[in-house]
Amino acid sequence: MRHMDKLFGLALAAALFCAFSALGGDSYVMKLSTQLNETTPMVRGFNQLADNVKAKTNGRLQIQVYPSAQLGSDEDVIEQAMQGVNVAVLTDGGRMGNYVRDFGIIGMAYFADNYDDVLKVIESPTYKNWEEQLSGEGIRVLSFNWYDGPRHFLTHEPIKVPADLSGQRIRTPGAPAWAESIRAMGATPIAMPWGEVYSAVQSRAIDGCEVQDTSTMGSRTYEVLKYRNKTSHFQLINGLIVGERWFKTLPADLQKILLEETKAEGQRNARLVERELVEIEKKLAEYGMITTQPDVAAFKKAADGAYEKLNFTALRARIYKEIGK
């Protein structure tokens, strides 16, 4: 009996070894965190990324997507990533500016006119240097080419010029690039988690928000704010980052696949977002939102004050020269 048990144990060990070897001898899980809800185009892109990576790595690297801030605020998850936790987070230039100051310019008002501008920026020498600096801070950029469209002001009353925002408490992410841009354009920036905005607007704790159409739709913010003022002040370029410490635990082939697939899906998803924005704008009108056409030139001029305050004017000129803008 003891002999049979030993044979069974050896057979089981051999089977487990074969199964383990079939996975390349190791397997990894990366949790992907975002504040966006599961209905948004970008979250659909993350699910597609998970499928692509699983297929390309034969299941050795699996991505689990956690929408709607299930893992916590972006700031908390970024800190976890830097400490070595196996988590990725969707972030923006404004937040990355907290670690490499100049990176914040990507989050400034009217820095880019469209997604193609952004693609040029992330290929520039200056941007490549930012990525190296972030690596030194413990942050590995997987890709920074995810796009969620332009952001607009959503308010109770129509906004045509910056002066119309005077006294308006407008929710925006808390990073300096965002806050100073909103302040320069006339509003009082209020930082709060996106998930709290609906109730804050409903209770008049704030007067409005600035947000991209995909999130306006997904969060049903159109139920509590009437005007969609089409300023297109931020082109919402996002990136997926992980901690450098965890990234280095991956075998070289998995690192390569993760980087390649994240960049490829980021660009594919961005073009999908561009197409879907046309239909989303129509749906928002059907839901009763009134779109205004503000004086964008006036908002651009006002936004220059934020570049001056944050000492980004010369940096903007240098990057524009690099990309031929």
Backbone bond lengths (Angstrom), bond angles and torsions (degrees), N, CA, C in turn:
res aa  C-N    CA-C-N  psi(-1)  N-CA   C-N-CA  omega(-1)  CA-C   N-CA-C  phi
1 M - - - 1.470 - - 1.520 110.03 -
2 R 1.377 112.81 -43.62 1.461 117.36 179.58 1.519 110.09 -63.12
3 H 1.346 115.93 -36.21 1.465 121.13 179.19 1.539 110.10 -64.17
4 M 1.362 115.10 -42.87 1.467 118.92 179.02 1.533 111.12 -63.71
5 D 1.335 116.37 -40.75 1.466 120.47 178.57 1.530 110.67 -60.98
6 K 1.324 114.39 -40.38 1.482 118.56 -179.28 1.522 110.49 -65.34
7 L 1.371 114.44 -42.24 1.460 118.25 179.29 1.529 110.83 -64.02
8 F 1.335 115.74 -39.88 1.469 119.92 178.79 1.529 111.10 -63.36
9 G 1.332 114.34 -42.05 1.463 119.17 179.32 1.512 111.91 -63.47
10 L 1.333 116.58 -41.08 1.468 120.37 179.08 1.528 110.72 -65.75
11 A 1.355 114.69 -41.00 1.466 118.79 179.40 1.524 111.42 -64.13
12 L 1.357 115.27 -42.02 1.460 119.52 178.70 1.525 110.75 -63.59
13 A 1.325 116.62 -43.11 1.468 120.74 179.25 1.525 110.76 -61.77
14 A 1.343 115.44 -40.94 1.465 119.35 -179.97 1.524 110.76 -65.01
15 A 1.341 115.28 -41.30 1.462 119.11 179.50 1.517 111.43 -63.66
16 L 1.347 116.30 -43.72 1.459 120.50 178.58 1.523 111.04 -63.07
17 F 1.339 115.74 -39.13 1.467 119.61 179.46 1.521 110.47 -63.57
18 C 1.351 115.92 -42.02 1.459 119.14 179.76 1.534 111.03 -64.50
19 A 1.327 114.16 -42.79 1.467 118.09 179.02 1.515 110.75 -63.08
20 F 1.331 116.55 -42.40 1.462 121.45 179.59 1.513 110.40 -64.36
21 S 1.345 115.79 -41.08 1.467 120.19 -179.75 1.518 110.56 -65.89
22 A 1.348 116.70 -33.30 1.459 120.37 179.65 1.517 111.31 -63.72
23 L 1.318 115.71 -24.36 1.458 120.15 177.07 1.522 111.58 -90.49
24 G 1.336 115.94 10.24 1.447 119.78 179.19 1.514 112.23 84.40
25 G 1.347 116.83 13.67 1.464 119.65 177.04 1.509 113.21 86.44
26 D 1.332 118.95 -6.24 1.460 120.73 -179.56 1.523 108.74 -159.17
27 S 1.310 116.53 155.65 1.458 120.56 175.76 1.517 108.27 -144.08
28 Y 1.320 115.20 150.85 1.465 120.98 -173.40 1.517 109.94 -138.19
29 V 1.329 115.54 152.97 1.453 122.62 176.31 1.525 108.19 -125.92
30 M 1.323 115.80 133.70 1.461 120.99 173.95 1.527 108.27 -120.43
31 K 1.319 117.00 121.11 1.458 121.84 176.71 1.519 108.69 -87.40
32 L 1.327 116.33 130.90 1.464 121.18 -176.90 1.524 108.86 -111.41
33 S 1.330 116.08 118.61 1.454 122.12 -175.29 1.524 111.53 -106.58
34 T 1.341 115.41 138.87 1.459 121.03 174.24 1.523 109.25 -151.73
35 Q 1.343 115.72 151.32 1.454 120.75 174.62 1.526 111.72 -78.95
36 L 1.322 117.28 -17.38 1.462 121.01 -178.66 1.523 110.61 -67.00
37 N 1.334 115.95 149.30 1.466 117.55 178.53 1.519 111.04 -88.37
38 E 1.316 115.30 170.32 1.464 120.89 -169.41 1.523 113.83 -68.85
39 T 1.329 118.54 -10.90 1.466 120.16 -179.12 1.524 112.86 -86.42
40 T 1.319 118.67 -11.77 1.464 121.00 -173.80 1.533 111.42 -76.90
41 P 1.336 117.21 151.45 1.469 120.48 -179.84 1.524 113.30 -58.00
42 M 1.325 117.37 -36.75 1.462 118.71 -177.67 1.519 111.71 -67.63
43 V 1.326 118.03 -38.00 1.470 119.73 178.11 1.525 109.83 -66.49
44 R 1.324 116.86 -36.31 1.469 118.48 173.00 1.528 110.30 -60.87
45 G 1.326 115.91 -36.05 1.458 119.94 176.69 1.521 112.19 -65.71
46 F 1.322 116.92 -37.76 1.470 120.10 178.49 1.527 110.70 -65.51
47 N 1.325 116.20 -38.54 1.465 119.13 177.12 1.519 111.22 -65.36
48 Q 1.337 116.03 -37.20 1.464 119.54 176.23 1.522 110.77 -67.11
49 L 1.333 116.28 -39.36 1.463 120.37 176.40 1.523 110.22 -59.07
50 A 1.332 116.24 -43.33 1.467 120.08 179.22 1.520 110.85 -59.62
51 D 1.331 116.92 -43.26 1.468 120.54 178.59 1.525 110.96 -63.47
52 N 1.336 115.90 -43.09 1.467 119.89 -178.15 1.520 111.88 -63.56
53 V 1.319 116.33 -45.49 1.467 120.72 -178.09 1.522 110.65 -67.02
54 K 1.312 116.90 -41.35 1.471 120.33 178.45 1.529 110.53 -59.96
55 A 1.340 115.70 -43.12 1.468 119.38 -179.71 1.524 111.66 -67.80
56 K 1.327 116.87 -44.79 1.466 120.58 -175.95 1.532 112.03 -69.27
57 T 1.341 117.01 -25.48 1.478 119.84 -178.14 1.524 112.34 -104.50
58 N 1.337 116.67 8.76 1.468 120.90 -177.05 1.525 112.01 53.75
59 G 1.322 115.31 37.26 1.454 120.36 176.43 1.511 115.25 82.53
60 R 1.324 117.76 0.25 1.474 119.92 -178.97 1.522 111.73 -69.31
61 L 1.337 116.92 -30.94 1.458 121.16 176.43 1.522 108.39 -122.80
62 Q 1.316 116.25 119.30 1.457 121.12 -179.49 1.521 109.88 -119.11
63 I 1.321 115.24 137.49 1.463 122.14 -179.57 1.527 108.57 -108.50
64 Q 1.315 115.95 126.98 1.465 121.80 176.45 1.529 108.04 -108.60
65 V 1.325 117.46 122.17 1.461 122.36 -175.14 1.530 110.24 -94.01
66 Y 1.337 115.33 128.74 1.464 122.41 179.36 1.531 109.46 -121.06
67 P 1.345 117.91 93.41 1.466 120.58 179.14 1.522 111.73 -80.68
68 S 1.330 115.62 178.51 1.471 123.57 173.20 1.525 113.67 56.84
69 A 1.334 115.99 35.39 1.479 121.91 175.52 1.527 113.02 56.61
70 Q 1.312 117.30 33.77 1.463 120.35 -179.93 1.525 112.63 -61.76
71 L 1.323 116.53 -28.80 1.473 119.99 -178.82 1.524 112.53 -94.46
72 G 1.335 117.03 1.73 1.465 119.99 179.62 1.511 112.29 116.37
73 S 1.326 116.41 -177.19 1.461 121.34 179.66 1.523 110.27 -68.29
74 D 1.325 115.51 157.27 1.469 119.92 179.42 1.526 110.92 -56.72
75 E 1.335 116.52 -42.88 1.460 120.22 -177.93 1.530 111.03 -60.97
76 D 1.328 116.56 -42.96 1.464 120.48 179.76 1.527 111.40 -65.25
77 V 1.327 116.36 -42.25 1.459 120.12 -178.14 1.531 110.80 -68.77
78 I 1.328 116.96 -37.10 1.468 119.61 176.16 1.525 110.23 -60.10
79 E 1.314 116.67 -43.60 1.472 120.12 178.71 1.524 110.89 -62.74
80 Q 1.326 116.86 -40.01 1.468 120.14 177.75 1.528 110.33 -61.98
81 A 1.335 115.58 -43.24 1.466 120.05 179.61 1.525 110.79 -60.21
82 M 1.317 116.58 -42.92 1.464 120.72 -179.17 1.524 111.80 -65.12
83 Q 1.332 116.61 -25.15 1.461 120.98 178.85 1.519 113.14 -84.72
84 G 1.354 116.54 -4.26 1.455 119.43 175.62 1.509 115.68 107.69
85 V 1.330 117.93 4.06 1.463 120.83 178.14 1.539 108.84 -70.19
86 N 1.330 115.75 146.44 1.474 120.89 -176.73 1.526 111.27 -79.35
87 V 1.320 115.33 62.92 1.457 120.13 -176.52 1.521 110.68 -133.08
88 A 1.341 114.93 139.69 1.459 121.51 173.27 1.523 107.04 -110.78
89 V 1.317 116.36 156.05 1.465 119.33 179.99 1.522 109.81 -141.11
90 L 1.320 115.14 140.98 1.459 120.64 173.43 1.519 107.59 -78.94
91 T 1.318 116.32 124.13 1.462 120.44 -175.92 1.519 110.13 -137.18
92 D 1.316 116.34 -177.83 1.462 121.38 -176.74 1.517 110.61 -135.79
93 G 1.335 115.57 172.27 1.455 120.30 -178.12 1.512 112.99 -62.55
94 G 1.334 116.45 -35.49 1.453 120.07 179.55 1.523 111.77 -59.01
95 R 1.330 116.32 -47.12 1.465 119.70 -179.81 1.520 111.53 -69.71
96 M 1.329 117.86 -36.88 1.459 119.64 177.61 1.520 111.04 -67.01
97 G 1.333 116.36 -23.30 1.458 120.33 175.77 1.516 112.94 -65.24
98 N 1.336 117.37 -16.16 1.458 120.56 175.19 1.528 111.63 -71.86
99 Y 1.338 117.07 -17.49 1.467 121.90 -177.88 1.534 111.80 -110.37
100 V 1.321 116.27 -39.90 1.470 122.09 173.25 1.523 105.24 -127.31
101 R 1.313 116.48 103.69 1.455 121.75 -166.94 1.523 113.92 -51.41
102 D 1.320 117.75 -47.35 1.463 120.14 -174.87 1.525 113.17 -65.34
103 F 1.336 117.00 -22.76 1.457 120.74 178.27 1.530 110.65 -57.89
104 G 1.315 116.09 -27.72 1.457 121.24 -177.39 1.510 114.35 -60.38
105 I 1.324 117.82 -19.25 1.467 119.66 -177.75 1.526 111.53 -62.78
106 I 1.343 117.21 -26.28 1.468 120.59 178.17 1.526 110.46 -61.15
107 G 1.333 116.09 -27.29 1.450 120.37 -179.29 1.519 114.19 -92.36
108 M 1.330 118.14 7.28 1.459 121.07 -177.80 1.529 111.47 -81.61
109 A 1.325 115.25 151.93 1.461 120.77 -179.25 1.535 110.95 -62.69
110 Y 1.317 115.25 132.25 1.462 124.80 175.19 1.524 113.49 60.73
111 F 1.337 116.45 22.85 1.468 118.85 174.88 1.529 110.54 -65.81
112 A 1.325 116.26 -40.29 1.465 122.16 177.66 1.519 108.64 -122.05
113 D 1.332 116.16 149.32 1.468 120.77 179.81 1.529 112.36 -94.50
114 N 1.341 116.15 -21.55 1.464 120.05 -177.17 1.530 109.38 -166.97
115 Y 1.308 116.14 -179.57 1.462 120.91 -177.03 1.523 111.89 -65.25
116 D 1.324 117.70 -36.48 1.465 119.81 -179.15 1.528 111.38 -64.25
117 D 1.324 116.58 -33.85 1.472 119.97 173.10 1.523 110.56 -58.99
118 V 1.321 115.33 -43.22 1.459 121.15 -178.00 1.524 110.85 -63.04
119 L 1.327 116.96 -42.73 1.463 120.06 179.74 1.527 111.30 -59.64
120 K 1.326 116.61 -36.69 1.470 120.09 177.39 1.527 110.81 -66.79
121 V 1.328 116.09 -41.05 1.466 120.15 -178.30 1.524 111.01 -62.11
122 I 1.347 117.78 -44.38 1.467 119.60 -175.15 1.531 112.69 -74.76
123 E 1.321 116.79 -2.96 1.467 120.19 172.37 1.529 111.45 -102.94
124 S 1.322 117.12 0.42 1.460 120.93 -175.92 1.530 111.76 -78.46
125 P 1.332 117.67 154.90 1.468 120.98 177.31 1.525 112.39 -58.54
126 T 1.317 116.92 -38.44 1.467 120.10 -179.43 1.524 110.72 -62.54
127 Y 1.341 116.57 -44.19 1.466 119.40 179.39 1.527 110.82 -63.41
128 K 1.320 117.97 -43.39 1.471 120.85 179.96 1.530 110.73 -57.91
129 N 1.326 116.21 -36.66 1.457 120.62 177.91 1.525 111.10 -66.52
130 W 1.337 116.76 -37.65 1.470 119.89 177.19 1.525 110.84 -61.08
131 E 1.330 116.75 -42.51 1.468 120.14 179.87 1.526 110.73 -60.49
132 E 1.321 116.56 -40.86 1.469 120.19 178.57 1.520 110.65 -64.28
133 Q 1.322 116.62 -40.21 1.458 119.97 178.69 1.528 111.55 -66.01
134 L 1.322 117.31 -39.44 1.457 120.91 177.49 1.521 110.92 -63.25
135 S 1.322 115.93 -38.35 1.462 120.02 177.22 1.526 110.70 -59.21
136 G 1.325 115.61 -39.83 1.461 120.05 177.35 1.517 112.92 -66.31
137 E 1.330 116.44 -22.48 1.468 121.95 177.44 1.527 111.96 -89.06
138 G 1.345 115.80 -1.62 1.462 119.43 179.15 1.509 114.81 95.65
139 I 1.344 116.90 14.95 1.466 121.10 -178.38 1.527 109.61 -118.72
140 R 1.332 116.15 125.05 1.462 121.32 176.75 1.531 108.70 -104.76
141 V 1.320 116.18 121.32 1.460 120.87 175.36 1.528 108.36 -81.91
142 L 1.326 116.15 121.28 1.464 119.99 175.02 1.523 109.81 -80.61
143 S 1.321 116.35 -43.31 1.467 122.01 173.12 1.516 107.48 -167.09
144 F 1.325 115.63 150.20 1.470 119.84 177.59 1.517 109.83 -127.57
145 N 1.327 115.52 44.55 1.463 120.09 -178.02 1.519 112.54 -123.48
146 W 1.338 117.46 20.41 1.465 121.22 174.94 1.526 108.38 -82.95
147 Y 1.304 115.91 137.20 1.471 120.26 -171.48 1.519 110.09 -132.36
148 D 1.325 115.33 134.40 1.461 119.02 -179.22 1.524 112.02 -122.06
149 G 1.331 115.81 17.08 1.451 119.79 175.17 1.514 114.34 90.30
150 P 1.332 117.13 177.52 1.469 121.95 178.69 1.525 110.91 -78.03
151 R 1.326 116.33 153.84 1.460 121.76 177.98 1.530 110.02 -104.58
152 H 1.316 115.17 146.66 1.460 122.23 -178.56 1.529 109.66 -130.86
153 F 1.315 116.02 161.92 1.464 120.83 175.46 1.529 109.79 -83.54
154 L 1.321 116.38 129.18 1.465 122.09 174.04 1.525 107.75 -109.57
155 T 1.320 116.39 124.12 1.464 120.66 -172.61 1.531 111.29 -142.36
156 H 1.340 114.81 172.27 1.467 120.96 175.98 1.524 111.56 -81.75
157 E 1.347 116.28 -27.88 1.457 121.74 -179.06 1.524 109.19 -122.23
158 P 1.332 118.83 153.53 1.467 120.58 -178.73 1.526 112.40 -64.94
159 I 1.328 114.98 144.51 1.465 122.47 178.60 1.521 108.45 -118.53
160 K 1.313 116.99 121.90 1.469 120.60 -179.76 1.524 112.37 -113.73
161 V 1.332 117.29 -36.31 1.469 122.43 -178.68 1.528 108.09 -135.46
162 P 1.346 118.03 162.51 1.472 120.44 -178.67 1.526 113.89 -53.15
163 A 1.315 117.66 -35.58 1.470 120.17 -178.83 1.531 112.02 -59.78
164 D 1.331 117.34 -25.46 1.462 120.99 179.50 1.528 112.56 -68.49
165 L 1.336 116.48 -17.25 1.463 120.77 179.45 1.530 112.39 -88.98
166 S 1.309 116.87 -5.63 1.467 120.48 -177.95 1.534 110.42 -57.29
167 G 1.329 115.60 127.06 1.458 121.28 179.04 1.512 114.16 81.99
168 Q 1.334 117.34 -4.26 1.462 121.26 -179.80 1.532 110.29 -83.96
169 R 1.322 116.59 126.08 1.461 122.04 177.01 1.529 108.14 -90.16
170 I 1.327 115.01 108.90 1.463 121.36 -171.60 1.529 110.51 -115.00
171 R 1.310 115.64 126.03 1.468 119.38 178.43 1.522 110.62 -70.76
172 T 1.329 115.18 134.87 1.457 122.93 174.51 1.519 107.32 -152.23
173 P 1.334 119.59 156.14 1.464 119.69 174.65 1.531 111.13 -56.24
174 G 1.323 116.62 154.30 1.462 121.05 -169.19 1.516 117.58 -80.99
175 A 1.325 119.13 -6.96 1.466 120.45 -177.75 1.532 110.46 -63.78
176 P 1.338 117.24 148.21 1.470 121.06 -177.30 1.522 114.83 -53.77
177 A 1.341 117.89 -40.70 1.464 120.40 -178.59 1.524 111.47 -58.84
178 W 1.324 116.29 -41.17 1.458 121.00 179.76 1.533 110.20 -72.30
179 A 1.325 114.89 -52.40 1.468 119.81 -173.81 1.525 112.14 -61.02
180 E 1.332 116.72 -45.51 1.465 119.62 -178.33 1.521 111.63 -69.04
181 S 1.327 117.23 -33.32 1.461 119.86 176.86 1.522 110.50 -64.21
182 I 1.332 116.44 -44.47 1.464 120.52 -179.74 1.528 110.33 -65.74
183 R 1.330 116.61 -40.41 1.469 120.34 179.06 1.527 110.64 -64.46
184 A 1.337 116.75 -42.06 1.467 120.13 -179.87 1.528 111.84 -63.28
185 M 1.330 115.87 -30.35 1.467 119.32 -179.56 1.527 112.46 -85.57
186 G 1.342 116.93 4.31 1.452 119.73 169.49 1.508 118.00 114.23
187 A 1.345 118.18 -14.03 1.461 120.97 -176.27 1.523 111.55 -96.82
188 T 1.330 115.31 169.26 1.461 121.56 172.37 1.526 107.54 -98.60
189 P 1.345 117.91 113.73 1.468 119.44 -177.48 1.527 112.01 -73.29
190 I 1.312 116.32 134.91 1.462 122.87 177.80 1.523 107.73 -124.30
191 A 1.321 116.35 121.64 1.467 120.80 179.40 1.523 109.33 -93.25
192 M 1.323 115.57 129.59 1.468 121.04 174.05 1.522 107.88 -161.42
193 P 1.330 117.99 156.12 1.465 120.17 177.01 1.522 111.28 -57.64
194 W 1.322 116.25 141.77 1.461 120.20 -177.28 1.529 111.43 -58.33
195 G 1.319 117.23 -35.40 1.452 120.73 -178.43 1.519 114.43 -63.10
196 E 1.335 117.17 -15.76 1.463 121.09 -179.30 1.530 113.17 -96.27
197 V 1.320 116.78 -5.67 1.461 120.38 -171.77 1.527 112.30 -66.37
198 Y 1.322 117.92 -43.49 1.462 121.32 -176.97 1.532 110.41 -54.88
199 S 1.337 116.20 -51.87 1.468 119.41 -177.89 1.526 111.72 -69.77
200 A 1.341 116.96 -33.03 1.465 120.46 179.67 1.521 110.95 -66.73
201 V 1.319 116.86 -38.49 1.460 120.65 176.65 1.524 110.02 -69.87
202 Q 1.307 115.61 -43.40 1.464 121.05 -178.16 1.534 111.71 -59.92
203 S 1.354 115.50 -37.65 1.465 120.20 -179.40 1.529 112.51 -88.67
204 R 1.340 116.54 -0.24 1.463 123.40 -178.53 1.531 112.44 65.76
205 A 1.340 116.70 23.55 1.463 120.08 172.67 1.528 109.68 -67.95
206 I 1.338 116.54 -29.84 1.458 122.43 171.06 1.520 107.70 -129.98
207 D 1.336 115.77 164.80 1.460 120.44 -175.53 1.525 113.30 -97.76
208 G 1.312 116.50 -12.01 1.453 119.25 -178.94 1.507 110.73 170.78
209 C 1.313 115.68 -167.40 1.467 120.73 180.00 1.524 108.02 -150.84
210 E 1.297 115.00 171.74 1.464 119.86 171.16 1.523 105.74 -126.18
211 V 1.335 115.23 130.05 1.468 118.38 -168.78 1.525 110.10 -162.20
212 Q 1.313 115.72 159.31 1.459 121.90 176.55 1.533 109.97 -82.31
213 D 1.331 115.75 154.97 1.463 121.03 -173.97 1.527 113.52 -61.20
214 T 1.324 117.69 -35.00 1.469 119.36 -178.88 1.523 110.92 -59.96
215 S 1.334 116.99 -38.70 1.462 120.31 179.34 1.522 111.61 -78.88
216 T 1.327 117.49 -31.74 1.470 120.10 174.12 1.523 109.24 -57.91
217 M 1.311 115.46 -43.45 1.459 120.66 179.73 1.526 111.05 -69.03
218 G 1.331 116.47 -50.69 1.459 120.41 -175.02 1.517 113.89 -64.36
219 S 1.337 116.63 -32.91 1.465 121.08 -177.65 1.525 112.97 -92.28
220 R 1.336 116.10 -6.44 1.467 122.77 -178.12 1.533 111.98 61.28
221 T 1.328 115.67 30.50 1.463 120.14 179.52 1.524 111.46 -62.08
222 Y 1.320 116.66 -22.08 1.468 120.54 178.12 1.530 111.88 -62.02
223 E 1.328 117.36 -14.92 1.460 120.26 178.62 1.523 112.67 -75.53
224 V 1.347 116.88 -23.21 1.463 120.08 -174.71 1.528 113.46 -118.66
225 L 1.329 118.26 -5.42 1.462 121.97 176.86 1.522 108.92 -131.60
226 K 1.314 116.04 134.75 1.460 120.58 -170.24 1.524 113.98 -92.18
227 Y 1.351 116.34 -36.90 1.466 119.58 -171.46 1.526 112.26 -105.68
228 R 1.299 114.22 132.63 1.466 123.08 173.99 1.523 105.96 -110.21
229 N 1.320 115.96 101.12 1.465 122.02 -175.43 1.525 108.68 -92.18
230 K 1.308 116.36 109.71 1.464 121.84 -165.33 1.534 112.02 -81.67
231 T 1.315 115.09 72.16 1.464 121.16 179.55 1.529 112.87 -84.17
232 S 1.325 117.69 -26.64 1.478 121.76 -178.19 1.525 110.96 50.08
233 H 1.334 116.66 42.44 1.466 120.08 -172.19 1.527 113.72 -74.00
234 F 1.323 118.01 -34.84 1.467 121.15 174.74 1.527 108.86 -113.50
235 Q 1.325 116.30 132.36 1.459 120.65 167.40 1.538 104.97 -92.16
236 L 1.328 115.77 109.69 1.461 118.57 -168.93 1.520 112.21 -77.95
237 I 1.319 114.26 88.70 1.460 120.79 174.39 1.521 108.14 -92.39
238 N 1.306 115.86 131.30 1.460 121.66 -178.37 1.514 111.59 -122.46
239 G 1.310 114.92 162.58 1.451 120.85 176.56 1.511 111.28 -134.51
240 L 1.330 115.45 155.75 1.459 121.22 171.57 1.516 107.79 -104.88
241 I 1.319 115.34 125.34 1.471 119.62 -179.41 1.531 109.66 -125.56
242 V 1.333 114.53 152.89 1.460 121.83 171.69 1.526 107.18 -131.54
243 G 1.296 116.04 172.01 1.453 119.72 175.13 1.524 110.89 -75.42
244 E 1.306 116.59 138.69 1.466 120.89 178.00 1.528 110.73 -59.83
245 R 1.320 117.01 -35.58 1.465 121.07 -177.86 1.526 111.20 -63.04
246 W 1.346 116.11 -46.85 1.467 118.28 179.56 1.519 110.69 -70.09
247 F 1.330 117.60 -41.00 1.466 120.74 -178.61 1.520 110.98 -55.27
248 K 1.314 116.84 -38.29 1.468 120.77 -177.47 1.524 112.77 -73.17
249 T 1.341 117.59 -11.81 1.468 119.25 175.15 1.520 111.18 -78.29
250 L 1.343 117.34 -16.04 1.463 120.53 179.95 1.520 110.61 -76.47
251 P 1.326 118.47 141.62 1.462 120.52 171.63 1.524 110.32 -59.40
252 A 1.313 116.86 155.01 1.465 121.61 -174.90 1.524 112.55 -56.58
253 D 1.340 117.57 -38.24 1.464 118.97 -177.94 1.528 111.43 -68.23
254 L 1.330 117.01 -34.97 1.458 119.80 178.05 1.528 111.06 -72.25
255 Q 1.319 117.00 -36.35 1.465 120.34 175.04 1.520 109.94 -58.15
256 K 1.317 115.80 -46.62 1.467 121.69 -177.58 1.530 111.30 -62.54
257 I 1.318 116.53 -46.77 1.462 120.74 -179.46 1.520 110.87 -64.08
258 L 1.336 116.79 -43.33 1.462 120.61 -179.11 1.523 110.99 -61.07
259 L 1.328 117.14 -44.97 1.465 120.92 179.40 1.527 111.29 -64.62
260 E 1.330 116.47 -47.04 1.465 120.36 -177.11 1.531 111.57 -64.74
261 E 1.318 116.83 -45.25 1.463 120.10 -176.69 1.525 112.04 -70.15
262 T 1.338 116.86 -35.95 1.462 119.67 179.58 1.523 110.28 -66.03
263 K 1.320 117.44 -42.11 1.462 120.73 178.36 1.523 111.47 -66.95
264 A 1.329 116.68 -42.56 1.463 120.27 -178.81 1.526 111.38 -64.43
265 E 1.326 116.96 -45.59 1.464 119.65 -179.32 1.522 111.64 -70.92
266 G 1.343 117.04 -31.97 1.458 120.38 177.10 1.515 111.39 -58.81
267 Q 1.322 116.85 -46.53 1.463 119.79 -178.83 1.528 111.21 -71.69
268 R 1.323 117.10 -39.86 1.471 119.49 178.30 1.523 110.68 -61.61
269 N 1.334 115.95 -43.28 1.453 120.54 -178.32 1.528 111.45 -68.12
270 A 1.338 116.16 -34.69 1.464 120.22 178.95 1.524 111.13 -61.28
271 R 1.321 116.80 -41.70 1.465 120.16 178.72 1.529 110.30 -67.94
272 L 1.322 116.78 -33.38 1.462 120.56 175.52 1.529 110.25 -64.08
273 V 1.330 116.49 -44.21 1.467 121.23 178.52 1.520 110.08 -59.61
274 E 1.327 117.44 -44.79 1.460 120.84 179.59 1.528 111.14 -55.72
275 R 1.322 116.12 -42.46 1.470 119.73 -179.66 1.526 111.20 -69.76
276 E 1.327 116.98 -41.06 1.461 120.18 -175.51 1.526 112.80 -72.11
277 L 1.327 117.72 -24.78 1.461 120.40 -179.34 1.529 112.37 -60.16
278 V 1.311 116.07 -31.86 1.467 120.24 179.70 1.523 109.70 -62.54
279 E 1.327 116.94 -45.28 1.463 120.87 -179.71 1.522 111.78 -72.30
280 I 1.334 116.74 -35.24 1.466 119.78 179.94 1.529 110.31 -63.87
281 E 1.326 117.06 -40.07 1.465 120.44 178.73 1.534 110.35 -59.92
282 K 1.308 116.54 -40.64 1.461 120.18 178.32 1.527 110.91 -64.91
283 K 1.324 116.93 -41.61 1.461 120.92 -178.74 1.522 111.38 -66.43
284 L 1.329 116.80 -38.68 1.461 119.67 178.42 1.524 110.78 -62.21
285 A 1.310 116.44 -36.48 1.477 120.18 176.37 1.525 110.39 -66.12
286 E 1.324 116.13 -39.52 1.464 120.38 177.93 1.525 111.13 -63.24
287 Y 1.333 115.87 -32.26 1.465 120.50 -179.84 1.527 112.40 -82.20
288 G 1.327 116.88 1.09 1.450 120.46 173.65 1.516 116.49 103.47
289 M 1.336 118.34 -0.14 1.459 119.14 177.36 1.521 110.06 -71.99
290 I 1.325 115.62 138.31 1.466 121.48 177.44 1.525 108.61 -102.82
291 T 1.313 117.23 121.60 1.462 121.84 -179.80 1.520 109.95 -92.82
292 T 1.328 115.85 126.84 1.462 121.09 174.69 1.526 109.07 -103.95
293 Q 1.314 116.26 158.99 1.467 122.53 177.49 1.527 107.78 -114.13
294 P 1.337 117.91 87.82 1.467 121.02 -177.23 1.529 112.40 -68.03
295 D 1.311 115.27 171.70 1.461 122.39 175.79 1.527 107.97 -79.55
296 V 1.325 116.65 88.03 1.469 121.46 -174.67 1.528 111.26 -61.08
297 A 1.319 117.52 -36.75 1.470 120.52 178.98 1.524 110.85 -58.90
298 A 1.322 116.42 -38.97 1.466 120.47 178.99 1.526 111.16 -67.32
299 F 1.323 116.80 -37.79 1.462 120.34 178.65 1.539 110.91 -69.59
300 K 1.315 116.53 -38.45 1.467 119.74 177.15 1.527 110.75 -61.96
301 K 1.303 115.54 -43.80 1.462 119.87 179.80 1.523 110.73 -63.00
302 A 1.331 116.51 -42.89 1.461 120.35 179.40 1.527 111.14 -64.43
303 A 1.340 116.01 -38.20 1.470 120.51 -177.67 1.520 112.34 -64.10
304 D 1.334 117.66 -23.93 1.471 120.24 178.98 1.525 111.64 -57.85
305 G 1.323 116.45 -27.63 1.457 119.33 179.08 1.513 113.01 -61.03
306 A 1.336 117.06 -31.73 1.464 120.63 178.92 1.528 110.62 -70.54
307 Y 1.342 117.13 -36.70 1.473 120.56 177.20 1.525 110.04 -62.45
308 E 1.329 115.49 -41.13 1.465 120.07 178.66 1.532 110.57 -64.97
309 K 1.317 116.60 -45.84 1.455 120.51 -176.72 1.518 112.16 -63.88
310 L 1.334 117.33 -37.75 1.462 121.41 -177.72 1.530 112.51 -94.50
311 N 1.331 116.22 7.72 1.476 121.51 179.61 1.533 112.72 57.95
312 F 1.321 115.80 43.38 1.461 121.23 -179.63 1.529 112.79 -106.48
313 T 1.320 118.29 -1.27 1.458 120.29 -174.88 1.527 112.03 -61.95
314 A 1.330 117.19 -47.17 1.464 120.94 -179.96 1.526 111.05 -68.18
315 L 1.330 116.78 -37.73 1.465 120.64 178.82 1.529 110.38 -63.62
316 R 1.320 116.71 -42.30 1.461 120.01 177.88 1.530 110.62 -60.26
317 A 1.322 116.41 -43.48 1.470 120.08 -179.78 1.524 110.78 -62.57
318 R 1.338 116.87 -39.36 1.463 120.64 -179.40 1.529 111.07 -66.22
319 I 1.322 116.80 -43.77 1.463 120.30 -179.63 1.521 110.55 -67.06
320 Y 1.316 117.23 -41.04 1.459 119.79 178.15 1.528 110.94 -60.41
321 K 1.323 116.44 -36.65 1.470 120.02 178.24 1.533 110.05 -66.24
322 E 1.334 116.28 -39.48 1.475 120.55 -179.85 1.527 111.90 -64.91
323 I 1.335 116.90 -35.39 1.470 119.35 -176.78 1.520 112.92 -98.23
324 G 1.343 115.74 1.45 1.464 119.91 177.34 1.503 113.75 72.39
325 K 1.333 116.42 34.03 1.470 119.21 179.62 1.525 110.78 -100.78
